[in-house]
Each structure stands twice: as C-alpha cells, then as structure tokens.
Amino acid sequence: MRLVKIASATAILMLAGACASPRIPVVEPGAGIALPADYFAGARPEPGLDEVWWKGFRDPTLDALVNRALLRNQSIEAARQRLAAARAIVLAETSDFVPTIDGELAGDAAFDDGGRVGDGATAAIGGVWVVDINGRLAAERAAAVAAADGAAHFVADQRRLIASAVASQYIELKRTASRLRLLDESTDLQRQTLRIVTLRYEAGLSSNLDVRRARADLARTEAQRGLLLLARARAANALAVLTGEPPAGIPEFGADARVPSFAAGPAIGVPADLLRRRPDLLLAEAEVAQAAATVGIERADLLPALSLPGNITLGGGSVDGLFSSVVAGLSAVLGIPVLDGGRRQAEVRAAQSELEAELADYRQTLLEVLAETETALTAISAAKDRTREFQSAVSESEAAFDQSNALYREGLASLFDVLDVQRQLISGREALIDGNADLAQAYVTLYTAVGGDGTDPGTSDQS
C-alpha cells in the first residue's frame, strides 16, 4: 500500500532551531510517521460542527452546560492564567535584546562641633548591553515563545477535555434518568402481573408459588433503584464541578428523559488533517520546539559572550548645588570559555537527549491520537449495529409478552412463561437505553479524538 507521511516534527525542530540560534545547528530528528493513503479519503463532519460538535445532539440543555463549563471551569481558568504568565516571560526575554540602564543618586554631609562643615552629592547612570553574538538570547526567547505556544495549546486541550467530560456526564445523567423511568414502567408492569396472579390464586386457579414468584421478580426490579439513584447523583455532581459550581441537587428532565441522539455526525473515515488540530498533539510539538531551543541555549555557552558595560557619573557638587565633574566610561567584555571540566559539553548532551525524548513523546502522542480515532470510528459502527438489534429484540419481546399474558389468562400458559418473557422485555428495554447511550458516547469520543473545540478566541498566540 502506498504510504503518505503526515507533517512530522522534523520541520518544527528545524524551524525552532533556526529561531533559537541561526548560528547553531539543531539535532536532526529523523523521519515522521507514515499513514496509509486511504486514511485521507474520509469525509469531513458537517461544516461548523467540528469545533462546536456538541450541537450535533441538538439539545439546548447540553449546549448551555458546555458553554457554562467553558466559561467557568477552574481547570480552564488556571490554564489561562499560566498562559498569561508564559506570555509575560516572552516579553521579559525580549527585553534582554536592549540595554539595561540603572540610575543612582547619593548625597552626604559632614559635621563637627560647630555644625555642618560641608556636603556633597553624586549621581550615576550605569548600564550594560549584551550583544547576542553566540545566539543565546535568541535561543532563550525562542524557548519562551515555544513555552507560550504550549501554554496556549494546553488551554485549548483543557477546553477539548472539559467539553467532552460535560457531554459524557450529561449522557450518563440522561441514561440513568431513562433507566429510572423504565424502572417505574417495569414495576408497574410487574404489579399488574402480580394482581392477575393474586386474583387467579384467590379464585383457586393457581398456586401460592406463582404469587411468590411474581413478588420476587418485583422486588428484584425495585432493588435496582438505589444503584440508579447513586449513578444519577454521581453524574449530576460531576457536571456541577465541571461547570464551576458546587453540587446543588439533581436536575429534573420532565417527560424528556431520553438519551440524546447525535443528529449530524461525520461519515466513517475522518481525514488525517483533522488530527493535526488536536491540542495535545500541538502541545507536544511545542515541547519539541522548546527542547530544540534549549539545545541552542546550551551550545551558546560553548561560544564567546560579548557585553558592553558603561556608566556616567556626576559628582563634586553640593546637595543643593550643581555637579562639578562628569566621568563617563564604556568598556567591552568578551567572555571566552576555557576550562570547565567538561560541564558545558555535558549540558549540551543532556539537552540533546531531552530533545530526542520530547520527539519520542510527540510520536507516541500521535500514535495514541490515531488509535483513539480509529477506535471511536469502530465504536460508532458497532453501537449502531447493536442498537438496531436491540430495537428489534424489544419489538419481538413486547409482542411475546402480550401473547403470553393472554395465554396465561386463558390458562394456556404457565406463570413461568409469563415471567420469563417479562424479564426478557425489561432486559431488552434496558439494553436499548444502554445501546443508545453507548452510541452517543461513541460520538463524544470521536469528536474528542479529532480535537473538537481546539480553538479558543481568548488564547490566540500574541507572543
């Protein structure tokens, strides 16, 4: 099969190295990861849904929850503050390219037994300009820029994960709400059966054993309620935390307790370029670039460093008078590495190894992205098949239950047959709810895998 290479970190490393220090070569990382050519043939999702994909569920409640989480979630807010700090560091590193100037003003007075006998004052302005002849300043700024880029991608990744978590917990909340609604319907059905069996027992048409079996089935069904209430509370509390609020009770869904279905999904086969939007992959690339810049920093220490210190001193005057002397000086200092016992070379080798490690992490992240996407696509296909079969099974079980109930009333079927068909019907309805929820979760997983909501207008790179 013909292979097509997706964009690797090679170009990123070379670019980062050029930004870090034009005079210093960067470690060549090697080839990228290859993908089958037909991986690029898939259809894109519906336009606009790849970044606000949860709208594909067409559920206003879910839309409101995700929007609230993206505004109020504390993990996202912490990431935004760290991004602001990283951008401030870029400004600090940029300032190193201009001279640093400091001023000083001093005064003194002399006294004897007769009082003050004299005074004086000095004023000095001193500064230093570090000339970036070895590329260290450029490398330090490139590392800061890469760190800021990584911080911006981390914000986007937090948004991706939080949106996914909100949708997932919402689906679980609707799953438990549907199961609780089904539990009420099932217990009503079993109570009707128990009444029929009790009437037949009182009429002498069936034994007390039938009554006990019907009661036991009803009790087993009711026993599920506690677990469902616990699952509902977990999902509701998780949603509260995700949206930046303390847990405050369980929302009521009224008549619409159904699991939301994804109404506008992508065709099977997502193009590889969607994966290149995934923030954690972009974050891994930024970390590679930062490591490459660090290599430039360490290599710069092997080369001479030039600084130009200077000062102007005004002195000889009184505190309240004029200065009588002016002294100015400008010098050049060239620092040349001579002997350090191999420390600088060791630090370069350590930085190179760290760069290779970051590149390996990048490749690992890319492989995981590909695996998650392929798994999600398979999960959607499998969930669709399962829900279709579950729907068919429920239809057949409903017909079988009606038929067995009628036969039992006529004395042509045993209670065992009725209860068995009834259990199959309840189990089938539960499986259908779970199948619908699993299908919805598969769509959430898919859009999370391809980097849905990887953009954040508040985090565009300004460095």
Buried (B, 14 or more C-beta within 10 A) or exposed (E): EEEEEBEBBBEBBBBBBBBBBEEBEBBEBEEBBEBEEEBBEBEBBBEEBBBBBBBBBEBEBBBEBBBBBBEEBEBBBEBBEBBEEBBEBBEEBBEBEEEEEEEEEEEEEEEEEEEEEEBBBBBBBBBBBBEBBBBBBBBBBBBBBBBBBBBBBBBBBBBBBBBBBBBBBBBBBBBBBBBBBBBEEBBEBBBEBBEBBBEBBEEEEBEEEBBEBBBEBBEEBEEBBEEBEEBBBBBBBBBBBBBBEEEEEBBEBEEEBBBBBBEBBBEEEBBBEBBBBBBBBBBBBBBBBBBBBBBBBBBBBBBEBBBBBBBBBBBBBBEEEEBEEEEEEEEEEEEEEEEEEEEBBEBBEEBBEBBBEBBEBBBEBBEEBBEBBEBBBEBBEEBBEBBEBBBEBBEEBBEBBEEBBEBBBEEEBBBEBBBBBBBBBBBBBBBBBBBBBBBBBBBBBBBBBBBBBBBBEEBEEEB
